Structures are given as C-alpha cells and as structure tokens.
Amino acid sequence: MRENNGYNVAIVGATGLVGQEFIKILGQRNFPMNSVHLLASDRSAGRKLSVNGREIEVQETAPESFEGMDIALFSAGTEISRHFSPMAAQSGAVVIDNSAAFRMESTVPLVVPEVNPEDIRWHNRIIANPNCSTIQMVVALYPLYKANPIKRIIVDTYQSVSGTGSPAVEELTVQTKQVLEGQNAIPHVFPHQIAFNVLPEIDVFLDDGYTKEEWKMVEETKKIMHADDIAISATCVRVPVFTGHGEAVHVEFSRPMLPDEAQRVLAQAPGVKILDDTAISLYPHPWAAAGTDEVFVGRIRRDTSHPNGLVMWVVADNLRKGAALNAVQIAEEMIKREWLNPRGVRK
C-alpha cells in the first residue's frame, strides 16, 4: 500500500548540477514523493546523495529503472534522453525532459507553467522542458504580449558557465586561479579561455552563422507562446559567471507601451519580480539571482530606436527556473489539475 498517495519519482542525471537541483527543489517544495530513485551513468553508480535527510544510493540507468515510476525527471543530455525516455514512458511514467531531444517534436508539449500550462494536457507521456535562456525570457515577455502583442524581439544573452555543466564550472575556477597567478589557461570545455573573457559561441554553429542556442531561443519561444508570427533574433554569449543568465531584451510591440505600463503588468505576473530603481543602482544581476526561483526584470525603458519599443534586462538562476524548478513546476501543475495520479490510485 502506498503511503499518503505520494508519487514514485526517478531522477536521471542525479549527480549533475541540474540533477542535484532536482533533489534540492523537491525537498524545498515538499513535493509529494512516496519514493525517489536516483539514476546516473555507470561512473556515478554507487555514490550516495542526501534526499530529505536520507542517504540514497545512485543506480546505473537501465531499461528496468522505471518500473513502478510515476514521474521521471531527466537531465542527462540529449543522447541519454532519446534512449531512455521512451522506455520510461512505456513503463508508465510521465517523462519531463530537460534536454533538447524532444523540444521541437510536434507531438511533445514544450511547457513553461506561467505561460502555456494547458499544453501539458496533450502529452503522450513525454513533456519537454525548454532551454534555460528561453524560459526566463518568455516568463518576462508573455504577460506583456497578452497586453500588447509583440511583433519583434532582439535578445542578447550573457550566460553563465553552469549551463554547460560541472566540468565548465571547474574550468572557470581553475582558469581564474591560473590567470591570477600569471599562468597560461588551457581550455578544455570551451573553445577558448573563459576566465576574464566572453565567448559568442554556445552550442554548435549552423550554416546561417547562428548557433544552435540562438536557434533554440527563436523556435522555442514561438512554440511556447503559440506565436509563429513574432520576428526573433538572438545572440548568445558565454560569460565568466558561475550561475545565473542575463539577457538584454529589445521588444517591438503592436502599439506604444510606456515603461510604467510594462512595470504594472509585470508586477502582477506569476514568477516575475521587478527590481528597477536606477537611483540606487537597483537592477537584477546573476550573483543575487543565484539560488532563487523568480525571473527578475529591471532597467525597463523606452527603445529610442522605435516608437513601439521597450528595452529590459532579465536575469534568472539557470539551474533552477531555467531547468530543475521549471520541470518540477510542470509536475506540480499536473497534480494540481488532477492530470496525474499515483500508480494504483483511482479518482
């Protein structure tokens, strides 16, 4: 007999940065778990991680790992997701996948709960979590879009190294020490030195000169917001910051919108927090956003190049709202709307 009608949860990629955030967030939000299974590669199998004060051993991910699971949270990369997600779904679990494996498939909903929660309903046991930089942008822009349809978005991102994973965080740490000691910094994770540097290259370059990360921001935004007619262009840049992505977002609306009006709309928006008082240098920045759940918006001002334009600065923790938290919120939304019941529990 299942205790408290809780859910059996599997976390794939449990030892990674996002996997560890999954564990932390599930505990912080008192997610109704009956059991949790920690899964990773054979290299990490045998490690023990603390879940709600209890030590749980990490198991190697295998086809049988998902038997009896209600929810499978994936953050182990595209290849692992493509291989194991269908197995998890076939076992009866609902997969919420943080990789790019299924995001643009027409049969898979791509969900940000503050924007398009209704899309969850048509899943076929796989739901995609959007790209981190896309999530924070649409959380900030969707409330404005509803008030004043958006015609064009130009976004430039300042993305932290944790978006690339633990090896990238280690590389920045090591290189910073090397540079400060007068040594040469040899890149391994990134194509060039990341310490004291910025790199306009995230993911691979495509034939049109844009990167895959920039393509994701364009196509994912249109899918999430159901707005194929918005013109979008992105430039994505990696910066020497450990956690937290910043974005300079230039928006052209259908009609003029004053900064005060945008502030009033965003002040009522779910998941958004306004930090905007230039008199005291109050605006969002990654150091302060790390470890938080909100999408922070500041420096909202007129775009002097267009009468219908606004410019704003958007920051969020890429490991939390940009990844793990958004996935957990999708699961919470399913439970709240009674679209997901524990195994063996009938309504």
C-alpha positions in Angstrom: 0.0 0.0 0.0 1.4 3.4 -1.0 1.9 5.9 1.8 0.0 9.2 1.5 -0.8 8.6 -2.1 2.7 10.1 -3.0 4.5 9.7 -6.2 7.4 7.5 -7.2 10.0 9.8 -8.8 13.0 8.9 -10.8 15.8 11.4 -11.4 18.0 10.7 -14.4 21.3 12.5 -14.2 21.0 12.8 -10.4 24.7 13.6 -9.8 24.8 16.5 -12.3 24.3 20.2 -11.5 20.6 20.1 -12.5 20.0 16.7 -11.0 21.2 18.0 -7.7 18.9 20.9 -8.0 16.0 18.5 -8.7 16.7 16.8 -5.3 17.0 20.1 -3.5 13.9 21.6 -5.0 11.7 18.6 -4.5 12.6 18.8 -0.8 12.2 22.5 -0.5 8.7 22.4 -2.1 7.5 19.4 -0.1 6.8 17.6 -3.3 4.5 14.6 -2.5 7.0 11.7 -3.0 6.4 8.2 -2.0 9.9 7.2 -3.2 12.8 8.6 -5.2 15.2 6.7 -7.4 18.5 8.3 -8.3 19.9 7.3 -11.6 23.0 8.2 -13.5 25.8 6.7 -15.6 27.9 3.7 -14.5 30.6 6.1 -13.5 28.4 7.6 -10.8 26.6 4.4 -9.7 27.2 3.6 -6.0 27.5 7.3 -4.9 25.2 8.3 -2.1 23.2 11.5 -2.1 21.1 13.0 0.6 17.4 13.3 -0.2 15.3 14.9 2.6 17.9 13.9 5.1 18.1 10.3 3.9 21.1 8.8 2.1 20.1 7.2 -1.2 22.4 5.2 -3.4 22.7 6.2 -7.1 21.9 3.4 -9.5 23.0 3.0 -13.1 20.3 3.9 -15.5 18.8 0.8 -17.2 15.6 -0.1 -19.0 14.1 -1.6 -15.9 14.9 1.5 -13.8 11.5 3.0 -14.5 9.2 0.1 -13.4 6.6 1.5 -11.0 7.7 5.1 -11.5 5.1 7.9 -11.8 7.4 10.7 -12.9 10.8 10.6 -14.5 12.8 13.8 -14.4 15.6 13.7 -17.0 18.7 15.9 -17.1 21.4 13.7 -18.6 21.8 15.0 -22.1 20.1 14.5 -25.4 21.6 11.1 -26.2 20.5 9.6 -22.9 17.1 11.2 -23.1 16.5 9.8 -26.6 17.5 6.3 -25.5 15.8 6.0 -22.1 12.8 8.5 -22.2 10.7 6.2 -24.5 11.4 3.3 -22.2 10.3 5.3 -19.1 7.2 6.4 -20.9 6.4 2.8 -22.0 6.8 1.7 -18.3 4.0 4.2 -17.5 6.0 7.1 -16.1 5.5 10.7 -17.3 8.8 12.0 -18.5 9.8 15.6 -18.0 12.9 16.0 -20.1 15.4 18.9 -19.7 17.4 18.1 -22.9 16.8 19.3 -26.4 15.8 15.8 -27.5 12.1 16.3 -28.0 11.5 20.1 -27.7 10.6 20.7 -31.3 8.7 17.5 -31.9 5.1 18.3 -32.8 3.7 15.5 -30.6 5.6 16.7 -27.5 4.5 19.8 -25.5 7.1 22.3 -24.6 6.0 23.9 -21.4 6.6 26.9 -19.1 3.8 26.7 -16.5 3.4 30.5 -16.2 2.9 30.7 -20.0 1.3 27.6 -21.5 0.2 25.1 -18.8 -2.8 23.9 -20.9 -0.3 22.3 -23.3 0.6 19.8 -20.7 -2.7 18.1 -21.2 -1.9 16.7 -24.7 1.3 15.0 -23.7 1.9 11.3 -24.7 4.0 10.6 -21.5 6.9 12.9 -22.6 6.9 16.6 -21.8 9.9 18.8 -22.8 11.5 21.4 -20.6 12.6 24.4 -22.7 16.1 25.8 -23.0 17.2 27.9 -19.9 17.6 31.2 -21.7 14.2 30.7 -23.4 12.4 30.1 -20.2 13.3 33.3 -18.4 12.6 35.4 -21.5 9.1 34.0 -22.1 8.2 34.3 -18.4 9.0 38.0 -18.6 7.6 38.7 -22.1 4.3 36.7 -22.1 2.4 38.9 -19.7 3.4 41.9 -21.9 2.5 40.0 -25.1 -1.0 39.4 -23.7 -1.4 43.1 -23.0 0.1 44.4 -26.2 1.0 41.8 -29.0 4.7 41.6 -29.7 5.9 42.0 -33.3 9.7 41.6 -32.9 12.3 40.5 -30.3 16.0 41.1 -30.3 17.8 39.4 -27.4 21.4 39.3 -26.4 22.3 36.8 -23.6 25.0 36.7 -21.0 25.0 33.1 -20.0 26.8 31.5 -17.1 29.2 28.5 -17.3 27.0 26.2 -15.2 24.7 25.9 -18.3 27.5 23.7 -19.7 27.7 21.5 -16.6 30.1 20.7 -13.8 33.3 20.5 -16.0 32.7 24.0 -17.2 32.3 25.3 -13.6 35.6 23.6 -12.7 37.3 25.0 -15.8 36.3 28.6 -14.9 37.6 28.0 -11.3 40.9 26.6 -12.4 41.5 29.1 -15.2 40.7 32.1 -12.9 43.4 30.8 -10.5 45.8 30.2 -13.3 45.4 33.7 -14.8 45.7 35.4 -11.4 48.9 33.5 -10.8 50.3 34.5 -14.2 50.0 31.1 -15.8 48.6 30.1 -19.2 44.9 29.0 -19.1 44.4 26.0 -21.3 40.8 25.5 -22.5 39.3 22.0 -22.5 35.5 22.5 -22.2 35.2 25.8 -24.1 37.0 26.6 -27.4 38.9 29.5 -25.8 39.8 30.6 -22.3 36.6 31.6 -20.4 38.3 33.2 -17.4 38.2 37.0 -17.8 36.7 36.5 -21.2 33.4 36.3 -23.1 32.6 33.8 -25.9 29.9 34.4 -28.5 29.5 30.7 -29.1 27.0 28.5 -27.3 26.3 25.1 -28.8 27.4 24.5 -32.5 27.4 26.9 -35.3 24.7 26.4 -38.0 25.1 27.1 -41.8 23.4 30.5 -41.4 26.1 31.8 -38.9 23.8 31.5 -35.9 24.4 29.0 -33.2 22.1 26.2 -32.1 21.5 28.0 -28.8 20.3 31.1 -30.8 18.1 28.9 -33.0 16.6 27.3 -29.9 15.6 30.7 -28.5 13.8 31.6 -31.7 11.9 28.4 -32.3 11.2 27.5 -28.7 9.8 31.0 -28.0 7.4 30.7 -30.9 6.2 27.2 -29.9 5.7 28.1 -26.2 3.9 31.3 -26.9 1.9 30.0 -29.9 3.2 33.0 -31.8 4.7 31.9 -35.1 4.5 35.5 -36.4 6.9 37.1 -34.0 10.2 38.0 -35.6 13.1 37.0 -33.3 16.8 37.3 -33.5 19.3 36.2 -30.7 23.0 36.5 -30.0 24.0 34.1 -27.2 27.2 34.7 -25.2 29.0 32.7 -22.5 30.4 34.9 -19.7 32.7 34.1 -16.8 29.9 33.8 -14.2 29.2 30.6 -12.3 25.4 30.7 -12.0 22.7 33.0 -13.5 21.9 34.1 -17.0 21.4 37.7 -18.0 19.5 38.9 -21.1 19.2 42.3 -22.8 15.8 42.1 -24.4 14.6 44.6 -27.0 10.9 44.3 -27.8 8.7 45.9 -30.5 5.0 45.9 -29.6 2.0 46.5 -31.8 1.4 49.8 -30.2 3.4 52.1 -28.0 3.9 50.9 -24.4 5.3 53.1 -21.6 7.8 51.7 -19.1 5.3 52.4 -16.3 2.6 50.3 -18.0 5.1 47.4 -18.5 6.0 47.6 -14.8 2.4 47.5 -13.8 1.8 44.4 -16.0 4.9 42.6 -14.8 4.2 43.4 -11.1 1.1 41.2 -11.4 2.8 38.4 -13.5 3.4 35.0 -11.9 7.1 34.1 -11.3 8.3 37.7 -12.1 9.9 40.1 -9.7 10.7 43.7 -10.6 14.0 45.2 -9.5 14.1 48.6 -11.1 15.3 51.8 -9.4 18.3 53.3 -11.1 18.6 56.0 -8.4 20.0 53.3 -6.0 21.5 51.0 -8.7 18.7 48.5 -8.2 18.5 46.0 -11.0 18.9 42.3 -11.4 22.3 40.6 -11.5 23.4 37.0 -11.5 25.2 37.0 -8.1 21.9 38.0 -6.4 19.7 35.8 -8.5 21.6 32.6 -7.8 19.7 30.2 -5.6 16.3 32.0 -6.2 13.2 31.0 -8.1 12.0 34.2 -9.7 12.7 35.8 -13.1 14.0 39.2 -12.3 13.3 42.2 -14.6 14.8 45.6 -14.4 16.1 48.6 -16.4 12.7 48.8 -18.3 13.0 51.8 -20.6 11.9 53.2 -23.9 13.7 51.9 -27.0 14.9 55.2 -28.5 15.2 53.5 -31.9 11.5 52.6 -32.2 8.2 54.3 -31.1 6.7 51.0 -30.1 9.7 49.6 -28.4 10.9 48.8 -24.9 14.2 47.5 -23.6 14.6 45.5 -20.4 17.2 43.4 -18.5 16.1 39.9 -17.5 18.0 37.6 -15.1 17.3 34.2 -13.6 19.1 31.2 -12.0 19.6 29.0 -15.0 19.8 25.8 -12.9 16.6 26.5 -11.0 13.9 28.3 -13.1 16.0 27.7 -16.2 16.0 23.9 -15.6 15.1 22.0 -12.5 12.4 24.2 -11.0 10.5 24.6 -14.3 10.4 20.8 -14.6 9.1 20.3 -11.0 6.5 23.1 -11.6 5.3 21.1 -14.6 4.8 18.1 -12.4 3.1 20.2 -9.7 0.7 21.6 -12.4 -0.3 18.1 -13.5 -1.0 17.2 -9.9 -3.0 20.4 -9.2 -5.1 19.9 -12.3 -5.6 16.2 -11.5 -3.9 15.2 -14.7 -1.5 12.8 -12.9 -2.5 10.3 -10.3 -0.1 7.9 -8.4 0.1 4.4 -9.7 -2.8 2.3 -8.4 -4.8 5.3 -7.2 -8.2 5.9 -8.9 -10.1 9.1 -8.9 
